[in-house]
Structures are given as C-alpha cells and as structure tokens.
Amino acid sequence: MATLAQSLTPESAVREAPIVRQRLMSVDALRGFDMFWILGADSLVAALHRMSQTGPTRVLATQLEHAEWAGFHFYDLIFPLFIFIAGVSLVFSLTKTIEQAGRAEALKRVFRRGILLFLIGIFYSGGFSHPWPDMRLMGVLNRIALAYLFAGLLFCFFKPRALVAICAGILLGYWALLTLVPIRDIQLTKTNIARLAREAGDLETATYFEDSSSTNASTIKNSPAWAGAQQLYYATTKTVKAEYGPGHNLADHTDFQYLPGKKYDVFYDPEGIWSTIPAVATCLLGVFAGLLLKSQSVEDKQKVLWLICFGVSAAAAGWLWNFQFPVVKKIWTSSFVLVAGGYSAVLLGAFFLIVDVWQRQSWCQPFVWIGMNSITIYVAKNLITGGFRTVAGRFVGGDIKAFFDNRVAAGLGDLILAFVGLALAFWLVHFLYRRKIFLRL
C-alpha cells in the first residue's frame, strides 16, 4: 500500500499508471446530494413528520434542523460539505489550468471565480435592495468564495506537505485565538443586553431588545438601541478567556465591533470575520481528498480506504477536542472542522466507491443534474419568494391541499406540496442539464 505522502503527491509516477480522470461523477453526485436537502428534501421530511409523528420521523426531522449552538446534526454538515467538495474540485480544475496555461492563468481563474462568487453572495443576500446598513456583506456564498479563494491561492504556491502544515496551523491558531485572547465578560444576546440595559436604567434599549418583533438593530442607521448595546459593551471592564458560548466569544465580539452592515444574529454573524479563517481549512481538507483521488500511485479501492480511515480518524479527533473546544458551527470551531471534514471524507469515499469504482451510476443521475448546476439552482431558489414550494402551491395548493388534509389524512396536503416543490427543482436542473446550460464562473 502506498504511503499517505505518496498518495498526496501529484507528481508521483508509477508503472502502468491508470488514466487520470479529469472529472469524477461521484464528486458531482455528492455535491448534488448535498444541495438536495436544502432544495426541498428537508421540507419533505418535516411534512412527513407532521403527518405521522413517529419516532423515526422525529429523529429525521431533528437531524434536518441545525444544532442550536454546540453539537452536530446532519443539517450542520451541508455547508461544510459544500466547501469540502469545492476543495476537491479545485485540485482537478487548477491542476489542468496550470499544466495547460501556467500558474499565472490559474491565479487569474482563482481571483475571478472568488470575486464573482462573492458578488453573487451579496446579490443573494439582497444586494442593494435596502439602504445601508441593511446590507449583509457576509453569507454562505461569500464564505464559500473566500474559502475557495484562499485555498486556491495556497494550492497554486505550496506543495502538499506544506499545505498540511498550513491547515494544521490554521486549526491550532484559531483555537489559540479563541482560547487565549481575553474578551470582555459580556454576552451579546438580545436577552442579556436587555437585562443589562434595564439594570443600568436604559429603558429604551431594554424595551427594544425585549420586543421579539423589533427590527434587527444592526440594520438601522444611527440606531439608539445599537448605541445602547455598544455603551454596555465598552463599559464592561472585566475580561475572561476560553469562552465559546453564543455572543460570548472572540469571534462574535469581533463581529460586533468590526463587521459592518447587517449581522444575521443582530450582534454577530455565523459567517463572520474570524470564523471564516477555519473554513479555509475545511476547503484544504477537500484539497487533500482531491489530491488523493487524482493520484496515479494509489489504486481506487485503496483511495476509498484512505478516505474512510481519514474521515473516521478526523471525526474522532474532533469529538475528542470537543471536550475542550466545543463543536460549534456558528463560530466554525477547529473541532467542528475536523468533525465535518471527517464525515465529508467518509461520504466522498462511499460515493467514489459506488459511482466511480463499482460504476453504479444510474441511481445518482438526479443528483448529478443538481451538482452540475449547484450555484444556479441555489440562487434560483432564493429568487423565487418562498422557494419552489411557493411555485408548487400554484399546482397543488388552496382547495387541493385542503382536500388531501381534510378528506384523506391530516398533513398529507403539506407532504404533497413539499413533494411537488422538490419535483419542480429536479425538473429545472434536468432541463438545464439536457440543454447543457451550466453557470460557469
């Protein structure tokens, strides 16, 4: 069996090396499988649970919701899995570009794609539809763009062993930042700020944050409530270290102080400043998987073994680290990177084995349709108010939904609505696939 160092070295050469694949169907299928859950499969499971209320559906419905803070549900894997796959894909695309056109052209590609994806991310979050500061600069697509940009630049300049060291340095460095750097001992949540404001006699700020219907204060220019929160924050002189709770950690406090524009969680953003750095490590884990899959010195079945062994080991290490540095998606902790990266590697190994090694490909074609146009369908879902479920309501909503709910089985109308919405999403990606229409950045 080849060593791991050999398997990660693209220059490795062996006799009778297999043909290098330029595109793996398993990668497209896994990307599509990932997107499948946010296109409507989550709504389908939720509707099924509302209809049946059984133990298995309850477990599935719970797994298709994000963990409230610390912990990990299946739904928490969707975002890091996409970034992981972006790392896998950039190995194939950038290696080909470097070989055919040189590193300068590869760098242009990285910058162009990263910038365009970041701009699409701003458009996805509302763009300029609202006046400043009601404009979100960071979001899901923005984080993907930045992770791809920096991982792509690192890939262009560093060899695999150096990339491993950089990845480890990012994870350890982020842990050191959140653990060793002191922060003000104040929790930036609406409930706590309201309590502190009331104790300080600032009834206006307290009332504002006590009202659950209040507008996000970070989106209001010269907001008195935001000014009140800032006054409480800067008046806090006591400091603490190694805090990882919601609104009570270095990442969230940095967002509160320095991230301009709209913060998704009022005082901080789950795709904020510091937490984007370990997302680059997530992308690098995908790069390592891509280098392994592209290697000619390792047999395909051994690649599967490497991916699964690495995945299990990384996830186990992440859960062990969880005892000191909790697994938290909203601040993308280093332990979260290892857990999510480990699960992603196991999934990639399984898909690669079934789709590309065993050549069982007919079952995954619908996922390939999605995977080949993942950004297109993701943006399309955003542009349709309410998503594909809203369009489905034009076909099976109203009295049709009421008929199934009242005459057949309670909740069946919602289930049919979710199913039709998902079917419409599949129809669109299949239409684009057959017409060979793909969004290229």
N, C-alpha and C positions, 0 to 999 in steps of 0.2 A: 504494500500500500504506500502510495506517495505521501511524503510529509506535508504538513499544512503549509509550510513555507513554499514548497514547490508548487502546491496547488494554487497558491495566490500569486504566483509569478507568471505574468502573461508571456514572458519571453522563453519560458521553459519549452524545450523541444524534445520529443521522444520519437523513436522509430515507429513508422506506420501510425502516425497521429491521426485521430479521427478528424473529419471535416468540421471546421469551425462554423457554428451556426451564427448567422447574423441577426436572427430574430427567433425567440422561443415562444411558441404558442402558450406554454404554461404561464409565462410572465403576463401576457395579455389576458389570459383567462383569470389569473389570480387578481389582477387589477380590476377586471370586470366583476368578479365575485365580491371584492371589497366594496365597489360602488353599488352593487345590487342592494345592499342593506339600507343605504340611505336614499335610494331611488323610490322605495316603497315597500320593501320586504319587512321593514320594521313596523310599518302601519298594518301590514297584513297579519303579522304575529299579534300585535296589540288588539286588533279587531277579533282575531280568533280567541284570544284570552277573554275579552269582554263577553264573547258569546258562550264559551264553555266553562270558564272559571275552574279549571282543573289544575292539579299540581304541576304537571309538565308545562302547561301553557303559562302558568305563573312564573316558573323558572325562566322560560324563554323570554317572557315579557320583561322580567327584571334584568336579564342579560342584555337586552336591547335598550337599556337606559344607561346613561353614564353614572359611574360611581359618584356619589355626592361630593366627596373630596378624596380622602385616602382610600386605596383599594383598587380593584380592577374588575371591570365587566367586559364582556365581549365587545360591546359598543365602543369601549375605550381603545380597542385595537384598530378600528377603521382608519383613523387619521394617521397614526404612526406607520401602519402597514403601507399606506399610500406613499409616504416619504421613503420607506424602506425600498419599495418597488422602484421609485424614481432613482434611487442609488444603483439598483441592479441594471436598469435600462441605460443609465448614462455610461456605464462601462462599455456596452456594445456600441452605442452611438458615437461617443467621443473617441474610442479606440479606432473606429473606422475613419472618422474625420482626421485624426492625427496621422494615420497611415497614408491617407489619400491626399490630404491638403496641408498637413503640417499643424504644429501646435498653435500657431497664431490664429489659424482659422477655427480651431477648436475653442480657443478662448473667446473669439467673436461669437461663436454659437452659444457658449455658456452665458455670456453677458446679455446677448439678445434675448435668449429664452427666459433668463431670470427676470429681466426688466419687464418684458411683455407679460409674463405671468403675474408679476407684482401689480402691474397696472390693471390687469383683469381682476385681480383680487380686490382692488379699490372699487372698481366698477361693480363687482359682485356685492360689496357691502353697501352700495347705494350711490357711490361716486359723488357727484356734485349736486345731487337732488335736494340736499338740505344745506343751509348756511353753516359756515364754520362757527363753533367747533363740533357740530353734529355730523361728523365725518370720521369713519373708522379707518385708520391707517394700517392696522394690523388685523389679520384674519387668517382663515385656513389656507386660502390660496397664497396669501402673502408669505406665510411661514413655509409653505412648500417651495415657493420661489426662492427664498433666502437660503433654505437648506440645500436646494439644488445648486444655487449659485456658488456657495462656498465649498460644498463638497466637490463640485465640478472643477473649481479652480485648484483645489488641493490635488485632485486626481491628475490634472494636467502637469503638475510640478513635482509631485512626490512619488516615490516608489512604494509598493505595498507595505513593506515593513515600516517605513516612516509614517504611512497612513495609520497603521495600527497604533503606533506610539502617539500620534496626534489625537486619535479617537479616545484612547485611554486618558490622555492629558485633559481633554475636554470634560470627560465624565468626572475625573478626580478634581479638576479645577472648579467645576460647577458645585460639586459637593463642598469643597473648601469655602467657596464664596458664601453659600447659604448657611454653612455651619459656623464659620469662624468670624465673619464680618458682623459687628454689632448693629442692631437696629433699634429704633425707638419702640418702647414697650406699649404699643397701641395697636389694637386690631381694627383694621379698616373694613368694617362691615356696617351696613345701614343700621342694624340693631344696636351695635356697640357705640357708633358715633352718636346716634340719637340719645342713648343713655348718658354718655359723657356730656353732651351738649345740655341736656336737661339739668344735670348736676352742676354745670357751670353757669346756669341761668340763661343760656341762649335758647329761648323757647322757639324762636323762628326756625333755627336749624334742626332742633329736636323734632318739632312738628312735621317738618318737611320729610325727614328720613323715616319717621314713624308711619307716614302715609304710604301704603304699598302701591298706590296709583300715581305717586309723584313721578314726574319725568326724570330720566337719568340726568343727574346734576352735572355730569361731565360734558353734556351736550349743550349746556346753556351758557351763553356768553355772559361773563360777569355775574355768575350765579351767587347769590348771597349764601345759599346752603353749602356750595362748594367752598366758598371763602371761610365759612364757619368750620368746616371739616379741616381745612388747612391750618386754621388757627389752633385747633385742638391738637393736630399732629405736631406742629412745630413747638407747641408749648410743653410737649412731653419730653422730659429730660432723662428719665430712667431708660437704660438700654439693656437689651438681652441678646443672647446668641442662641444658635441652633433651634430656632423656632420655624416650624413648617406648616402652621395652620392657615386657614383661609384669611387673607388680609393681614396676616401676622408673620411675614417672611420677607426676606430681602427682595425677591422678585416682585412681589406685589407692591412693596413700598417704593421701589424704583419706578414702577409704572405710575404710581400716584404722583410722584414728584416730577418725572421727566417725560412720560409718554404723552404727546399732545393729542388733541382730538377726543373722540368718543372712546370710552373704555367699556368693554362689553359688560363687565361686572361692576359698573359705576366707578369704583376706586382703582380698579386694576383690570387687566385683560388676560384671559387664558392664553392668548398668543402675544404676550408682551415682550419686553426688551430682553431681559436676561434669559428667560425660558426658551428663547429661540436658539440660543447657542447649543444646548444639548440636542436640539432637533437636527443640527448638522451631524452630530454623532450617530443619530438614527439613520441618516442618509448614508453615512460611511459604512455602517453595518451592511446596508444594502449593496454598497460598492464591493465589500469583501465577498458577499454572496455572488455578485456578478462576475468577479474575477475567477471565482471557483467554477462557475458554470461555463465560463469562456475558456478555461484552461484545457489544453490538449493533453496534459500529462496525467489526467485523472479519468478513470472510466466513469461512465454515467452513474452506475449503481453506487460507486464509491462517493460520488458527489452527493447523492441522496443521503448516504450515511453521514458524511461530513456535516451537511446542513442540519440534519435531525440531531446529531450529537451536540453540535454547537448550540442549536436552539434550546435544547433541554438544559445544557450547562449554563447558558446565559440567563435563562428564566430562573433557574435555581439560584444563581448568584444574585440576581435582582431581588428575589424574595428574601434571601438571607440579609442583604443590605437593607431591606425594608425595615428590619428591626431598629436600625439607627437612622436611616434616611428613607422616610416613607415613600411608597409608590403612589405618586400623585400626578395625574395627567395635567391638571390645570397649571402646574408650575414645572411640568416635564422633568421631574427629578431624574437623577442618574440611574436610580434603581428602576424607575419607570422605563427608561431607555432600554435597559437590559431585559426586563420582562417582556415588553412589547416587541423588541428586536428578536428575542428568543422565540416567541410564538410565531412571529413573521417568518423566521427561518424554517421552522417546522412546517408551516403551511406551504412555503415555497418548495420545500423538499417533497412534500406529498403531491403537490400539483405537478412538479417536474417529473416525478416517478410515473404518475398515471398518464399524463398528457404527452410527454416527450420521450420517455423511456419505453413505457408499455404501448404508446401510440393509441391510447383510448381517448379519442378526441371529439367524437360526435356529441357527447353529453355536455361539453363545455362551450359549444359554439355560441349560445346566447350570451355567455359571459365574455367571450372574445368580442362580440359586437359592442358590448359596453366598454370593454378595456381598450379598444382601438379608438374610441371617441369619448374617453372619460371626462376630459375637461369640458367638451362641448355639451354633454348631457348634464353635467353638474351645473353649468351656467344656465342651460335651458330650464332646468328645474327651478332655478332662482328667478328667472324672468317671468315664469308662469306663476301668478299670485296663488299661493296655496299649493303649488306643485301640480303634478299630474293627477292627483286626487281631485283637484278642482275641475279639471277637464273631464275626468270620469263622471263627475256629478251631472254633467250635461247629457250623459247617456243613461246612467242608472241612478240618478238622484231623485229628489222630490217624491212623487207618489210611488215610483217603482221601488225606491229604497224603503218607503213606509210599508208597502205591501209585503216585502220579504220580512221586515221587522215584526209586523203585526199579525200576518197571516201564516207565516211559515215558522220562523224561530227568531226570538229576540236577539238582536245583534247581527243577524245574517245580512241585513242591508249594508251595514258598515263593512262587513267582510267582502261582499261583492264589490262595493265601491273601491276598497283597497286593491282588490284583485284586478279590476279593470284599469285602475290607475297604473299599476305595475305593468300590465299588458301594453298600455299605451307607450310607456317608456321603452319597452322592448321593441315595439313596432317602430319607433323613431330611430333607435340605434341600428335596427336591422335595415331600415330604409337607407340610412346613411352608409352603412357597410356595403350594401349591394350596389349603390351608386358610386362607391369608392370616394366618398366625401369624408375627409378627415381634417380636423383642425390641427395644423402644424405651426408650432411656434418657433 
